[in-house]
Amino acid sequence: MLKSNWNYPTVVWTGENRVNDLSLACEDLNIQTPLLVTDKGLYNSQIILETLKSLNDKKILVKIFYDVIGNPTGTNVKDGVEFYKKNRCDGVIAFGGGSSLDVGKAIAFMIDQKLSIWEFEDIGDNWKKANTEKIAPIIAVPTTAGTGSETGRASVILNEKTGVKKIIFHPKFLPSIVILDPRLTISLPPDITASTGMDALAHNLEAYCANGYHPMADGIALEGMRLINKWLLEAFEDGSNIEARMNMLTAASMGSTAFQKGLGAIHSLSHPVNALNNVHHGLSNAIFMPYVLTFNRDVIEKKIIKISEYLDLKENTFDSFLNWILELRKKLNIPHKLSDILDKKNFDIDRLSKMALEDPSTSGNPKKLTISDMKNMYMHSMSGNLF
């Protein structure tokens, strides 16, 4: 029997209007002056205004930091840490999409670290270098159903100097309380609903196919994919469908819980494109998905057949599952080719392939990867040829 370590996620409060319990979460964690971390798009939104009023009414002196971009940077984290200290905060509310959650968790982690954030990249035992005495408590409130960062022990942060996305890891990145409120995702436009939903699918799918012994993660990933199969199109076509929104939030959190087992080439290919071309992470994952599936086919076919059975597809075959992915992307208006969203003159395949091979997600791919493999998958994704 293989040796492995298993972990579960944290306390999760789910349900409609649970954001109204945010003050109770602060009280539970003894947070009196929280730093609410969000992005510029949400800063002036009705959601944030109502949340701030609710917290202030409860005498919780919330401060707000919103200098967060779509593919967040080390500078975003550094500025947030300075803001946190200046305002003498005592906890973090990470509120928004994956970027806000990643930055919020990283701020809470970095407030008393002596080493650079890059010293805690998810390699070996780097996380053991951390000073754990003053890591701030974290409450996570996702407003998209994709990254699952609310149940993750890492943040993906862009190093501006190298142009490389780094996965920063520590067990205490995991928020103490998560609030999943479907009301907060109602306003998501269809294209973001589609991209984030496919991101959640990529997490569950790659986790299930990753090497290693983790039947708990496998079970979570299978059910996450079933929920996505049933509810993603519903949420895409009718954003006001609370049941669909709730189930997609759940599936996203499940994906992040499952991928402690590992990810793979979908993410390896995506991270460099996100970093160098500012492409939405969920969108790039959706585009790369079938190309990686066909590359890995000879080592994952039995697992894909099992997924097909669980999803109750018409046929329990690899091709049936691949066609389901292709049809789902089509219905969600996801482009088939990377070249549909990326100009060839901005496509440096040698640099991208090197970055992809060095990405931490590469080690989890069920099939060993070379730089030639990365180039071939990039070339296929640009041409649209699956084989």
C-alpha positions in Angstrom: 0.0 0.0 0.0 1.4 3.4 -0.9 2.1 5.9 1.8 0.4 9.3 1.7 -0.9 12.1 4.0 -4.6 13.0 4.0 -6.2 16.3 5.1 -9.7 17.6 5.2 -10.9 21.2 4.7 -12.0 23.5 7.4 -15.3 24.8 8.9 -17.7 25.7 6.1 -21.0 27.6 6.6 -23.3 27.2 3.6 -26.6 28.5 2.5 -28.5 31.5 1.2 -27.7 34.8 2.9 -25.0 33.2 5.1 -22.9 36.3 4.4 -25.1 37.9 7.1 -23.3 35.7 9.6 -19.9 37.3 8.8 -19.9 39.2 12.1 -20.5 35.9 13.9 -17.5 34.4 12.2 -15.4 37.4 13.4 -16.7 36.9 16.9 -15.8 33.2 16.8 -12.2 34.0 15.8 -12.0 37.0 18.1 -11.4 39.4 15.2 -12.3 43.0 16.0 -10.5 44.9 13.3 -10.5 42.7 10.2 -8.9 43.6 6.9 -11.3 42.9 4.1 -9.4 42.0 1.0 -11.2 42.3 -2.3 -10.6 43.6 -5.9 -11.3 46.9 -7.6 -14.3 45.5 -9.4 -16.1 44.5 -6.2 -14.9 47.5 -4.1 -17.9 49.8 -4.9 -20.4 46.9 -5.4 -23.6 46.6 -3.5 -22.4 43.4 -2.0 -19.4 45.0 -0.4 -21.3 48.1 0.7 -23.9 46.0 2.5 -21.3 43.8 4.1 -19.3 46.8 5.4 -22.5 48.3 6.9 -23.5 45.0 8.5 -20.1 44.7 10.1 -19.9 48.3 11.2 -23.4 47.9 12.7 -22.0 45.1 14.9 -19.2 47.4 16.0 -16.6 45.5 14.0 -14.1 48.1 12.7 -13.5 46.7 9.3 -10.7 48.1 7.0 -10.7 47.4 3.3 -7.9 46.7 0.9 -8.8 46.4 -2.8 -5.5 46.7 -4.7 -5.8 43.2 -6.2 -5.5 42.4 -9.9 -6.7 39.4 -11.9 -3.4 37.5 -11.8 -2.3 38.8 -8.4 1.3 39.7 -7.8 3.9 39.8 -5.0 3.4 43.5 -4.9 -0.3 43.1 -4.1 0.6 41.0 -1.1 3.4 43.3 0.1 1.1 46.4 -0.1 -1.6 44.5 1.7 0.7 43.5 4.5 1.8 47.1 5.0 -1.9 48.2 5.0 -2.7 45.5 7.5 0.0 46.7 9.9 -0.7 50.4 9.4 -4.3 49.8 10.4 -3.5 47.4 13.3 -5.8 44.7 11.9 -6.2 41.4 13.7 -7.6 39.1 11.0 -8.4 38.8 7.3 -11.7 38.5 5.5 -10.8 37.3 2.0 -13.8 38.3 -0.1 -14.2 37.8 -3.8 -12.9 35.6 -6.6 -9.8 33.5 -6.5 -7.4 36.4 -6.8 -8.8 38.2 -3.7 -8.8 35.0 -1.7 -5.2 34.1 -2.7 -4.0 37.6 -1.8 -6.0 37.7 1.4 -4.6 34.4 2.6 -1.0 35.4 1.6 -1.4 38.7 3.5 -2.5 36.9 6.7 0.5 34.5 6.3 3.1 37.2 5.6 2.4 39.7 8.4 5.3 38.5 10.6 7.5 36.6 8.2 11.2 37.6 8.0 11.8 35.7 4.7 10.5 36.7 1.2 7.2 35.2 0.1 9.1 33.3 -2.6 11.0 31.4 0.1 7.7 29.6 0.8 7.1 28.2 -2.7 5.5 24.8 -2.7 8.7 22.8 -3.0 9.8 20.2 -0.5 9.6 21.4 3.0 9.9 25.1 2.3 6.8 25.7 4.4 8.6 24.7 7.5 10.7 27.8 7.3 7.7 29.9 8.3 7.2 31.7 11.6 3.8 30.5 12.7 3.3 32.5 15.8 1.5 35.5 14.3 -0.3 34.2 11.2 -3.6 36.0 11.2 -7.0 34.1 11.3 -8.7 34.0 7.9 -12.3 34.0 6.9 -13.0 33.3 3.2 -16.1 34.4 1.3 -15.9 33.4 -2.4 -18.0 35.3 -4.9 -17.2 33.0 -7.8 -17.4 29.2 -8.1 -14.1 28.2 -9.6 -10.8 28.3 -7.9 -11.9 26.8 -4.6 -9.2 28.9 -2.9 -11.4 29.0 0.2 -10.6 25.4 1.0 -7.0 25.5 -0.2 -3.6 25.6 1.6 -1.9 27.7 -1.0 -2.0 30.9 -3.0 -0.9 31.4 -6.6 1.1 34.6 -6.8 2.9 36.1 -9.8 6.5 37.1 -9.3 6.8 40.2 -11.5 10.6 40.0 -11.7 10.6 36.6 -13.3 7.1 36.6 -14.9 6.5 33.2 -13.3 3.4 32.2 -11.2 4.5 30.6 -8.0 2.4 28.4 -5.7 3.0 29.6 -2.1 2.1 26.9 0.5 1.6 26.6 4.2 -1.0 24.5 6.1 -2.2 27.7 7.8 -3.2 29.3 4.5 -6.3 27.3 5.0 -9.1 29.7 6.2 -10.5 29.1 9.7 -14.1 29.7 8.5 -15.5 29.6 5.0 -18.9 31.1 4.0 -20.5 29.7 0.9 -23.5 32.0 0.0 -25.0 31.5 -3.5 -26.5 35.0 -3.4 -23.0 36.4 -3.8 -22.6 34.7 -7.2 -25.9 35.7 -8.7 -24.4 38.7 -10.5 -21.7 36.7 -12.2 -22.0 37.2 -16.0 -22.4 34.0 -18.1 -18.8 34.1 -19.5 -17.3 34.3 -16.0 -19.7 31.6 -14.8 -18.5 29.4 -17.6 -14.8 30.0 -17.1 -14.9 29.6 -13.3 -17.1 26.5 -13.6 -14.6 24.9 -16.0 -11.8 25.8 -13.6 -13.7 23.8 -10.9 -14.0 20.9 -13.3 -10.3 21.0 -14.1 -9.5 20.8 -10.4 -11.7 17.8 -9.8 -10.7 16.1 -13.0 -6.9 16.5 -12.5 -7.2 15.5 -8.9 -9.0 12.3 -9.8 -6.5 11.4 -12.5 -3.3 12.3 -10.5 -1.0 9.6 -9.3 -1.1 8.6 -5.7 -3.3 6.9 -3.1 -6.0 9.1 -1.8 -9.5 7.5 -2.1 -11.0 10.3 -0.1 -9.9 12.9 -2.6 -11.0 10.6 -5.4 -14.5 10.3 -4.0 -14.8 14.1 -3.5 -13.5 14.7 -7.1 -16.1 12.3 -8.6 -19.0 13.9 -6.8 -17.6 17.4 -7.7 -17.7 16.4 -11.3 -21.2 15.0 -11.0 -22.4 18.3 -9.5 -20.7 20.3 -12.3 -22.3 18.0 -15.0 -25.7 18.6 -13.5 -25.5 22.3 -12.5 -23.0 24.3 -14.6 -25.1 24.8 -17.6 -28.1 25.6 -15.4 -26.0 28.4 -13.7 -24.7 29.6 -17.1 -28.2 29.8 -18.6 -30.0 31.1 -15.6 -27.7 33.0 -13.2 -30.6 33.5 -10.7 -31.0 29.8 -10.1 -30.0 29.6 -6.4 -29.8 25.8 -6.4 -27.4 25.8 -9.3 -25.3 28.5 -7.8 -25.1 26.7 -4.5 -24.1 23.4 -6.1 -21.4 25.1 -8.2 -19.9 26.8 -5.1 -19.8 23.4 -3.4 -18.2 21.7 -6.4 -15.5 24.4 -6.5 -14.7 23.9 -2.8 -14.6 20.2 -3.4 -12.2 20.6 -6.3 -9.7 22.5 -4.1 -10.1 19.9 -1.3 -9.5 17.1 -3.8 -6.4 18.5 -5.5 -4.3 18.2 -2.4 -3.7 14.8 -4.2 -2.2 16.7 -7.2 -3.0 18.5 -10.4 -1.4 18.1 -13.8 -0.6 19.4 -17.3 -3.8 21.4 -17.6 -2.5 23.7 -14.9 1.1 23.4 -16.0 0.2 24.8 -19.4 -2.2 27.4 -18.0 0.0 29.1 -15.4 2.6 30.5 -17.9 -0.1 31.7 -20.3 -1.9 33.4 -17.3 1.4 35.0 -16.2 2.7 36.3 -19.5 -0.6 37.0 -21.4 -3.0 37.8 -18.5 -5.5 35.2 -19.7 -8.2 34.2 -17.3 -7.1 31.0 -15.5 -10.4 29.2 -15.8 -10.6 30.0 -19.5 -7.1 28.6 -20.2 -7.8 25.5 -18.2 -11.0 24.9 -20.3 -9.1 25.3 -23.5 -6.2 23.0 -22.6 -8.4 20.3 -21.1 -9.1 18.1 -24.1 -5.5 18.4 -25.4 -4.1 17.2 -22.1 -6.7 14.4 -21.8 -5.7 13.0 -25.2 -2.0 13.2 -24.3 -2.6 11.3 -21.1 -5.1 8.8 -22.6 -3.0 5.7 -22.4 -2.5 6.0 -18.7 -5.8 7.4 -17.6 -8.3 5.6 -19.8 -9.6 3.3 -17.0 -10.1 6.2 -14.7 -12.0 8.2 -17.4 -14.3 5.2 -18.0 -15.1 5.2 -14.3 -15.9 8.9 -14.4 -18.1 8.3 -17.4 -20.0 5.6 -15.4 -20.4 8.0 -12.5 -21.7 10.8 -14.6 -24.1 8.4 -16.3 -22.9 9.3 -19.8 -24.5 7.6 -22.8 -21.4 5.4 -23.2 -18.8 4.4 -20.6 -15.7 5.2 -22.8 -12.9 7.6 -23.0 -14.3 9.0 -26.3 -17.7 9.6 -24.7 -16.1 11.6 -21.9 -13.9 13.6 -24.3 -17.0 14.4 -26.4 -18.9 15.5 -23.3 -16.0 17.9 -22.5 -16.0 19.3 -26.1 -19.8 19.6 -26.1 -19.9 21.3 -22.7 -17.3 23.8 -23.8 -19.3 24.5 -27.0 -22.5 25.2 -25.0 -20.5 27.5 -22.7 -19.1 29.4 -25.6 -15.5 28.4 -24.7 -13.1 28.7 -27.6 -11.6 25.4 -28.9 -8.2 26.8 -29.7 -5.7 29.0 -27.7 -5.2 30.9 -30.9 -8.8 32.1 -30.7 -7.8 34.3 -27.7 -4.0 34.6 -28.1 -2.2 36.4 -30.9 0.6 34.2 -32.4 3.1 37.0 -32.1 2.6 36.9 -28.3 3.1 33.2 -28.3 6.7 32.3 -27.2 6.4 28.6 -27.3 10.0 27.9 -26.0 9.6 30.2 -23.0 6.1 28.9 -22.3 7.1 25.3 -22.5 10.1 25.7 -20.2 7.9 27.5 -17.6 5.2 24.8 -18.0 7.7 22.0 -17.4 9.0 23.7 -14.3 5.5 24.4 -12.9 4.8 22.6 -9.6 1.6 21.1 -11.1 3.7 19.1 -13.6 4.8 16.5 -11.0 1.2 15.5 -10.4 0.5 14.7 -14.1 -0.3 10.9 -14.5 2.2 10.7 -17.4 5.8 11.9 -17.1 6.3 15.1 -19.1 9.2 16.5 -21.1 9.7 19.9 -22.7 8.9 18.3 -26.0 5.5 17.1 -24.7 4.8 20.7 -23.5 5.6 22.1 -26.9 3.4 19.5 -28.6 0.4 20.2 -26.4 0.9 24.0 -26.9 1.1 23.5 -30.6 -2.0 21.3 -30.7 -3.9 23.9 -28.6 -3.0 26.6 -31.1 -4.0 24.5 -34.1 -7.1 22.9 -32.6 -5.8 19.4 -33.6 -6.5 17.0 -30.7 -4.2 14.2 -32.0 
